[in-house]
Amino acid sequence: MTGRLRPPGRRLLLVIEDDPDTGSLLRMYFTGLDYDVEVAMRGADGLAIAQRRYPDLVLLDVNLPDINGNEVCVRLRASPRTGYLPVIMLSEKIALTDKVAGLEAGAQDYITKPFDLEELRLRVQNLVTRATRDNQVDPRTRLPTGAWMEDQARQAAARPGWHVLQARLEAFQVFLDQNGFVAGDEVLKFTAHLLRDVCDARGTPEDFLGHAAHDTFLIVTGAADPAALAQETAERFNDEVSAHYSFMDREQGFVLIRGQDGRPTPAPLMTLQVRARD
């Protein structure tokens, strides 16, 4: 499978830095602050990781061996999958023109080397917090939401060969009522991971995923066969979601809830319905 699930609450930083000492320093420091950190030493590798793993923030060196950091930032901004990601540029260049070039490329911040780790920590923390506060990213799934998501859906609707699908969790509220919000958040993370996996396999590199509402996701895809993508997504979810239920629930194929008359009443397990968005 592409991507990996992470423990609840952990943020993912992508460090694109060709100096191994700096990369190791940033990995150790932010790992100690309860971040997950992935390091790429080449711009092309960093772009591929960003497309696959949806990091919360990118620390991007300007001087890379294959692609200039400014160009990497431009490419991140140009992709629907990564255009919303906060980016902090890291550079030994201190001239104002260099800083302006980085900001014009789409970076939110620019820090010169050598940098103070405590200052960098605060800048990272502030940008990640701002992205969540501004309703750009759902903190549970790390998928875009709000205005950015709707903008991508509108653009896709006007592009020939592109489709907007809605994936909705059925019986999710029943699961929440029985198991609580922590278990519910794990289902949402699992769903986001599965959507990424199927889109990577059946879609295009420019496919976009969003978390539209509590129990609803959005798939913007240029897949040649969107119906097959929708079917595989639903079938895999309906098969794999059973891992979130107890053995007894899985065996009987339903859960028991208390009905209005106070008696135990069967209720269905969760399923995923994927269809074209109205």
C-alpha positions as CSV (number, residue, x, y, z in Angstrom):
1,M,0.0,0.0,0.0
2,T,1.1,3.6,-0.5
3,G,1.4,5.8,2.5
4,R,1.4,4.8,6.1
5,L,-1.0,5.4,9.0
6,R,0.4,7.3,11.9
7,P,-0.4,7.4,15.6
8,P,-3.3,9.8,16.5
9,G,-2.3,13.5,16.8
10,R,1.1,13.1,15.1
11,R,2.0,15.6,12.3
12,L,4.1,14.8,9.3
13,L,6.9,17.1,8.2
14,L,8.5,16.6,4.9
15,V,12.1,17.8,4.8
16,I,13.6,18.3,1.3
17,E,17.3,18.9,2.1
18,D,20.4,17.5,0.4
19,D,22.8,18.1,3.3
20,P,22.7,14.8,5.3
21,D,23.7,16.5,8.6
22,T,21.0,19.1,8.4
23,G,18.4,16.5,7.4
24,S,19.4,14.3,10.3
25,L,19.3,17.2,12.7
26,L,15.8,18.2,11.7
27,R,14.6,14.6,11.8
28,M,15.9,14.1,15.4
29,Y,14.7,17.4,16.7
30,F,11.2,17.3,15.3
31,T,10.8,13.6,16.1
32,G,11.5,14.5,19.7
33,L,8.7,17.0,19.5
34,D,6.3,14.2,18.5
35,Y,6.3,14.8,14.7
36,D,6.8,12.2,12.1
37,V,9.6,13.4,9.7
38,E,10.4,12.2,6.2
39,V,13.6,13.4,4.6
40,A,14.2,13.6,0.8
41,M,17.6,14.6,-0.5
42,R,16.5,15.4,-4.0
43,G,13.7,17.7,-5.2
44,A,12.1,15.1,-7.4
45,D,12.0,12.6,-4.5
46,G,10.4,15.3,-2.3
47,L,7.7,16.0,-4.8
48,A,6.9,12.3,-5.1
49,I,6.6,12.0,-1.3
50,A,4.4,15.1,-1.0
51,Q,2.0,13.6,-3.7
52,R,1.8,10.3,-1.8
53,R,1.9,11.2,1.9
54,Y,0.1,14.5,2.2
55,P,2.5,16.1,4.8
56,D,1.3,18.9,7.1
57,L,4.2,21.1,6.2
58,V,7.3,21.1,3.9
59,L,10.8,22.4,4.9
60,L,12.4,23.0,1.6
61,D,16.1,23.8,0.9
62,V,16.7,26.2,-2.0
63,N,19.9,24.6,-3.2
64,L,19.1,21.0,-4.3
65,P,21.2,18.8,-6.6
66,D,18.5,18.2,-9.2
67,I,15.8,20.9,-9.0
68,N,16.1,24.3,-7.6
69,G,14.0,24.7,-4.4
70,N,12.1,27.6,-5.9
71,E,11.0,25.4,-8.8
72,V,10.1,22.6,-6.4
73,C,7.8,25.1,-4.6
74,V,6.2,26.2,-7.8
75,R,5.5,22.6,-8.7
76,L,4.0,22.0,-5.2
77,R,1.7,25.0,-5.7
78,A,0.7,23.9,-9.2
79,S,-0.6,20.4,-8.1
80,P,-4.1,20.1,-6.7
81,R,-2.8,17.5,-4.3
82,T,-0.2,19.7,-2.8
83,G,-1.1,23.3,-3.6
84,Y,-2.4,24.1,-0.1
85,L,0.6,22.8,1.8
86,P,2.5,25.2,4.0
87,V,6.1,25.6,2.8
88,I,9.1,27.1,4.7
89,M,12.2,27.7,2.5
90,L,15.6,27.1,4.1
91,S,18.6,28.9,2.5
92,E,22.1,30.1,3.0
93,K,21.3,33.1,0.8
94,I,20.5,36.2,2.8
95,A,19.9,38.7,0.0
96,L,16.5,40.3,-0.1
97,T,16.1,39.3,-3.7
98,D,16.6,35.6,-2.8
99,K,14.0,35.9,-0.1
100,V,11.5,37.6,-2.5
101,A,12.2,34.9,-5.1
102,G,11.3,32.2,-2.6
103,L,8.1,34.0,-1.5
104,E,7.1,34.6,-5.1
105,A,7.5,30.8,-5.7
106,G,4.8,30.3,-3.2
107,A,6.6,29.7,0.2
108,Q,4.8,31.1,3.3
109,D,8.1,31.7,5.1
110,Y,11.8,32.0,4.4
111,I,14.6,31.2,7.0
112,T,18.3,31.7,6.4
113,K,20.9,29.2,7.6
114,P,22.2,28.7,10.1
115,F,18.8,28.8,11.8
116,D,17.8,28.6,15.5
117,L,15.9,25.4,16.1
118,E,13.5,27.0,18.6
119,E,12.6,29.7,16.2
120,L,12.0,27.2,13.4
121,R,9.8,25.1,15.7
122,L,7.6,28.1,16.4
123,R,7.3,29.0,12.7
124,V,6.4,25.4,11.9
125,Q,3.9,25.2,14.7
126,N,2.3,28.5,13.7
127,L,1.9,27.6,10.1
128,V,0.4,24.2,10.8
129,T,-2.0,25.7,13.3
130,R,-3.0,28.4,10.9
131,A,-3.8,25.9,8.1
132,T,-6.1,24.0,10.5
133,R,-7.7,27.2,11.9
134,D,-8.4,28.6,8.4
135,N,-10.3,25.4,7.6
136,Q,-7.8,24.4,4.9
137,V,-7.1,20.9,6.3
138,D,-9.2,18.5,8.4
139,P,-6.9,17.7,11.4
140,R,-8.1,14.1,11.5
141,T,-7.5,13.0,7.9
142,R,-5.0,15.8,6.8
143,L,-7.2,16.2,3.7
144,P,-8.1,19.6,2.3
145,T,-11.6,21.0,3.2
146,G,-13.4,24.2,2.8
147,A,-12.7,26.8,0.1
148,W,-9.6,25.0,-1.4
149,M,-11.6,21.8,-1.8
150,E,-14.6,23.4,-3.4
151,D,-12.3,25.4,-5.8
152,Q,-10.7,22.1,-7.0
153,A,-14.2,20.6,-7.5
154,R,-15.4,23.6,-9.5
155,Q,-12.3,23.5,-11.7
156,A,-12.6,19.8,-12.3
157,A,-16.3,20.1,-13.3
158,A,-15.2,22.4,-16.2
159,R,-12.4,20.1,-17.4
160,P,-13.2,17.4,-20.0
161,G,-12.5,13.9,-18.7
162,W,-12.6,14.9,-15.0
163,H,-15.1,13.7,-12.5
164,V,-16.2,14.7,-9.0
165,L,-17.2,11.7,-6.8
166,Q,-18.7,11.8,-3.3
167,A,-17.9,9.0,-0.9
168,R,-20.2,8.9,2.1
169,L,-19.9,6.7,5.2
170,E,-23.2,5.0,5.9
171,A,-24.0,4.0,9.5
172,F,-21.1,6.0,10.7
173,Q,-23.2,7.7,13.4
174,V,-24.2,4.3,14.8
175,F,-20.5,3.4,15.1
176,L,-19.8,6.7,16.8
177,D,-22.6,6.2,19.3
178,Q,-21.3,2.8,20.3
179,N,-17.6,3.3,20.1
180,G,-16.9,7.0,20.7
181,F,-15.0,9.7,18.9
182,V,-11.5,8.3,19.2
183,A,-12.6,5.1,17.4
184,G,-14.5,7.2,14.9
185,D,-11.4,9.3,14.1
186,E,-9.5,6.1,13.4
187,V,-12.2,5.1,10.8
188,L,-11.9,8.5,9.2
189,K,-8.1,8.1,9.0
190,F,-8.5,4.6,7.6
191,T,-10.9,5.9,5.0
192,A,-8.6,8.7,3.9
193,H,-5.7,6.2,3.6
194,L,-7.8,3.9,1.5
195,L,-8.9,6.6,-0.8
196,R,-5.3,7.7,-1.4
197,D,-4.3,4.1,-2.1
198,V,-7.1,3.5,-4.7
199,C,-6.6,6.8,-6.4
200,D,-2.8,6.2,-6.7
201,A,-3.6,2.8,-8.3
202,R,-6.5,3.7,-10.6
203,G,-6.4,7.5,-10.9
204,T,-3.9,10.0,-12.1
205,P,-1.1,11.9,-10.3
206,E,-3.2,15.0,-10.2
207,D,-6.3,13.4,-8.6
208,F,-7.5,15.3,-5.6
209,L,-9.1,14.2,-2.3
210,G,-11.0,16.3,0.1
211,H,-12.8,15.8,3.4
212,A,-16.1,17.5,2.6
213,A,-18.0,16.9,5.9
214,H,-18.0,14.8,9.0
215,D,-18.8,11.5,7.2
216,T,-18.3,12.6,3.6
217,F,-15.2,12.7,1.3
218,L,-14.7,14.1,-2.2
219,I,-12.7,12.5,-5.0
220,V,-11.7,14.6,-8.0
221,T,-10.3,12.2,-10.6
222,G,-9.2,12.1,-14.1
223,A,-9.3,8.3,-14.1
224,A,-10.2,6.7,-17.5
225,D,-12.8,4.6,-15.7
226,P,-14.2,6.5,-12.7
227,A,-17.0,3.9,-12.2
228,A,-14.3,1.2,-11.7
229,L,-12.5,3.5,-9.3
230,A,-15.7,4.1,-7.3
231,Q,-16.5,0.4,-7.2
232,E,-13.1,-0.7,-6.0
233,T,-13.1,2.0,-3.4
234,A,-16.5,0.9,-2.0
235,E,-15.7,-2.8,-2.2
236,R,-12.3,-2.4,-0.4
237,F,-13.9,-0.2,2.3
238,N,-16.8,-2.6,2.9
239,D,-14.4,-5.5,3.2
240,E,-11.6,-3.9,5.3
241,V,-13.7,-1.8,7.7
242,S,-14.7,-4.9,9.5
243,A,-11.3,-4.6,11.3
244,H,-12.8,-1.8,13.3
245,Y,-15.5,-4.0,14.8
246,S,-15.5,-6.7,17.4
247,F,-15.3,-10.3,16.5
248,M,-18.9,-10.8,17.4
249,D,-20.1,-7.9,15.3
250,R,-18.1,-9.1,12.4
251,E,-19.5,-12.7,12.7
252,Q,-23.1,-11.7,13.0
253,G,-22.8,-8.9,10.3
254,F,-24.6,-6.2,12.4
255,V,-24.5,-4.4,15.7
256,L,-27.1,-4.3,18.4
257,I,-28.4,-0.9,19.5
258,R,-31.1,0.1,21.9
259,G,-34.4,0.8,20.1
260,Q,-37.0,3.4,21.1
261,D,-38.8,0.7,23.0
262,G,-35.6,-0.1,25.0
263,R,-35.0,-3.4,23.3
264,P,-31.9,-4.5,21.4
265,T,-32.3,-3.8,17.7
266,P,-30.0,-4.8,14.8
267,A,-28.3,-2.0,13.0
268,P,-26.0,-2.3,9.9
269,L,-22.2,-2.2,9.8
270,M,-20.6,0.8,8.1
271,T,-20.4,0.8,4.3
272,L,-19.0,3.4,1.9
273,Q,-21.3,4.7,-0.9
274,V,-19.4,6.3,-3.8
275,R,-21.3,8.1,-6.5
276,A,-21.1,11.1,-8.8
277,R,-21.5,14.3,-6.9
278,D,-24.7,16.2,-7.7
